[in-house]
Amino acid sequence: MEILPLELADCSRWILQRPELVVPPYSIAVDINCPACQPPVAASLAAYLNEFSDLPTLSWKSFDPQLLGRLEKSPLAAQLKVADEDLHLTLAKMGGSILEGPGVISRTRPHPYTFQVCLACKEPENQPFHLHLNQKRFEPGKVVNVIADSFLEWVDGGGDPPSAKCEQGPASHAKPTLL
């Protein structure tokens, strides 16, 4: 039996501890278009949601680009994948996944229960998402609270699909917000 690195062993335990079916299988995709100025948030967001979420059947696991890359090359990926489905999409469909990195919004878009967050200095053109944030406009660490609150509001509102256009204003589950 192959010994998995600690991160992959942790992923394996998280996957094996999943209930048969998380209903609905909510996940979060955090697309970081400016990694130099938009620090990662997935691990902090998972910790926050695990501590404060009202979704009792759901435990949250963060997947950063490095972990996703290692996971894709591991034997665990072959066990998880459904046919030729992208691993990102498979993890999103499991529920409780917070996938972070460039391109995760487009890779998880087919899953209707994925809340899509764009962290970037400028709004990407022609790419729908639920929430657009520029971390430079927030006190350190506050962006996690905004994402979590917006996500929970979106869940409470029925999980509307993302809009192709971003609007300024307070966070809303119905339309994406630029903050």
Secondary structure, 3 states (H helix, E strand, C coil): CCCCCHHHHHHHHHHHCCCCCCCCCCEEEEEECCCCCCCCCHHHHHHHHHHHCCCCCCCCEEECHHHHHHHHHCHHHHHHCCCCCCHHHHHHHHCCEEEECCCHHHHHCCCCCEEEEEECCCCCCCCCECEEECHHHCCCCHHHHHHHHHHHHHHHCCCCCCECCCEECCCCCCCCEEC
